[in-house]
Amino acid sequence: MNARPLASVLMCHAPVAIPEIAGKNRDAAQKTTSAMKAAASFITTRSPDVVVIASPHTPRLKEEFVILKGDRLTGDFADFEFSDISVSVPSDQDAVSRLIAEANKSGIPVSVRYAASLDQGALVPLYFMKKAGWTGKTIVIGFPGRMPLRQFESLGRVIRTVAQTRQETWAFIASGDMSHRLAPGSPAGYDQKAHNFDDSIVLALREGRLADALDVDPELRKLASEDVVESLAIAYGTSGGMRGGRVLSYESPFGVGYLVAILCDPDSE
């Protein structure tokens, strides 16, 4: 019997989505802020036993996935001059051990690593999860320097299998931002073709075609300077290939694309 798909969402990791940090710019990203609240609510109202977050900003090892270790995962926004905004959630060390064992059995290299503080890729989604009432067990996964997307999908399937084996309800958050090159002055510079990447991903997710979002031309991904496709590949694995989902918002007020979406709702079918 195939393991049940995980409820999953895509959340951006732009600190400007947080009203306190955005300050006078909060209106410019209001659609994103509202969508992040909705995505967090979608997850918390399902009362998961464990939430898994995949963050492209978690420190990477060259050829291994990383799972953060520690009884609690903590961090704040001191790098953005808001050290008073913080997050602290419990981890699940037994679940981590089982994930690593199952992944290694499947030929997916995974190791544990201590992180003194969570990165923005995990912190921004967790800020909204905290606001939605989340205080439960959380697992944060970081990526290898280079690895085929099929390995990311395989890791997603491992996550789904471990949740099923433990007879628990898990949920998945894919953290990622779209093109970083959408306007003059963008963080990675400007390229007039970068919007083609965002357009293709948004269209695929609007039509419930998560698998197609992974088939974007690698050269276009590189041109766009994105950090979302790898997270989406893990989400696809956790979904069991289930179609569906919906886009909650897309905007690019500061030259970076912010896409927030429900990727898989197991209760919809």
N, C-alpha and C positions, 0 to 999 in steps of 0.2 A: 504493500500500500504506500502510495506517495505521501510524504509529509505535507501537512497543511501549509498553505502559503502564509507568509507573515504580512500583517498590515504594515505598509511602508509609505514613507513620504520623502520628498525632496525638499530640503530646507537650505536656503542660502546661508553664508556665514559672514555677511557684511555687518560689521559693528554698527554702521549707520542705520541699520534697521531697528536698533534699540533706541527708543525715544530719548532717554537720558543722555546717550552718547551723541545722537544726531543733533541735539540742541536746536539751533535756528534752521537746520536743514531737515527737520523731522517731517515737514509736509511733503518734501520732494520724494521721500521713500514711504509715504503713508500706505500705499497699496501693498507694498512688501511687508510692512509691519503688521497690517491686518491679516494678510495671508499666513504669516508665520504664526500668529495667534491661532488661526483656524487649523493649521497643520498640527500644532502642538495639542490642541483640543481633540482632534481626530484620534491621535495616539492615546492620550491619557484616558479618554472616555471608554476605551477598550480594556482598561485595567490590566495592562500586561504585567507578567511576573518579572520580565527583563526587557530593557530597551538596549538595542545595539546601535551604536553610532559609528559610521565610517567617515573619517576625517582626512582629507588630503594634506592638511597642515601638520598632522602629528609627525614628529621626527621620523624620518625614513631610514631603514636599513637597505643596503644595496639590493639584496636578493631574497628578502623575507618580508612577509607581513608582520606587523607588530600589534600585540594586544597590551594595553597598559595595565600594570599590576599595582596592587595596593588595596588596603581595606576600603579606602575612600578615594574618590577622584575629585580633585579640587582645582580651582583656578579663579582668577579675577581679571579685570580689564585694566590693570595698571599700565600696560603698554599703550593704552589709549587714554591715560590720565584719569581713569575711573576705578581706582583700586577698591572703592567701597561697593562696587557691583561685583558680586562673587557667586560662585556655584560650588556646591559640595554634595556629592551623591555617593551612596555605597556601591561597591563593586560586588562581583560574585565570583570568588576565586575558584569554586568548584566548577562553575560553568566555563570559566576561562580554561581550566585544565582539560575539560572535556572537549572544548573547541580545538585546542591545540592537538590533542591526541587524535581526534577525528580528522582534522586537516592533514596532519602528517601521514596518517594512514592512507589518505587520498592523494598523497604526493604533492601537497601544498605546503610550502615551508612557512611556518609561523613560529614566532618566539615572543617571549614576554619582555617588557622593558619598563623600568620605573620612570615616571615623568613627574618632576617636581610641581609642574603646573599644567593644566589643560591648555591646549592651543585654541585659537579663535574658531577653528573648524568645528570643534566640539562645544566650545563655550557659547557661541551665539545660539545654536539650536537649544542647548540646555538652559539658557536664560529664559527662553520662551516656554520650555517644558516646565521649569520651576514656576513661572507665572501661572501655568495651567494646573499646578498642583502636584507635579511629579516629584517624588522623593524616593523612588524605588531603585532597585538594582540596575546598574548601567555598565555596559561594556563598550570601550572605545578602541577602535581598530585603526591602525595606520597602514600605509601602503609601502610596497617595495619601490626601489628606484626605477626599475623597469621590469615589466612582466606582461605577458599577453593577456588581453581582456578575458580570454576563456578561463584563466586562473581566477580572476575576480569573480566571474560567474560561478565557478566551482566552489569558491569560498562561501558564496551566498547559499549554495545548496547545502554545504556543511552546517551553516548556521541554522538552516531550516530543519535539518536532520537532528541536530542536538536538541533543539527546542522540542521536537516530537518525542525523542528518546526520554527526555526529562518530564514529559507529559505536562508541559507548561505552555503558557501563551507568551510569545515573544513578539516584539515589534522592532522595525528597522527604520533608522533615519539615515538617508543618504545626504551628506553635507557636500555642497559644491556651488561654485559660481560659474556663470557662463563666460562669454568672451570678455577679456580684460582690455580690448583694443577697439572699442566701439566709437570713440570720439577723440578729437585732438585733446591732448593732455591726459589721456587714459593711462593707468599705471604701467602698462606694458607697451605704451606707444599706440599709434593709430594705424589701422589698416581698413580701407574702405570695403574690403570683402569680409571682414570679421562678422558682420551682421548675418551673413549666410549661415554661419554655424548656429547662431541662436535661433534663426528662423526655422532651421531644419529640426532642431531638438524640440522647440515649442510646438511645431506642427505635429510631430510624432506623438508627443505626450497628450496634446489636445485630442488626438484620435485614438488614444489608448494603445499606442504601438510602442511600448517600452523597448522591445527587441530592436526595432528599427532605429531608435535613438543611439544604439551602440554601433551602427553601421556607418557613421559619419566618416567621410574621407579623412584618413590620418593627417594628410597635409593641411586640411582645413582646420582640424583640431589644433595642430601646431601653430598655424597662423593666428588662430583666435586666442591662443594663450589661455586655454580653459583649464579648470580643475574639477569638472563635474562628471565626465564620462566614466571614470573608474568607479566612482561611487554608485552611479547608475547600474553598472555591470554587476556589482554585488547585489543591488536591489533586485535585479532581474533574476538572479539565482534564488533569492529568498522568496520570490513570488511564484516559483514553480512554473514560470512561463505564462502565468495568468494574465489575460488581457484586461484592460479597463483603466481606471484612474481618471483624474481630471486635473487640469491646470487651475490653480487658485489665483495666480497673478504672474505677470512678467512686466518688468520695466528696467530701464537703464539710465537713471537720472545723472549718474556720475561717470559714464563711460564704461561701466562694467554691467553685464547683464545679471539681473536677479530673478531667478525663476523659482517659484514655490508650487509644489504639486502633490496631490495624492497619487501615489504610484500603484498601489494595490490595496483593495478593500476586500478581504476574503468573505465578508458578510454580504457582498453585493450580488453574489451568484448562489 
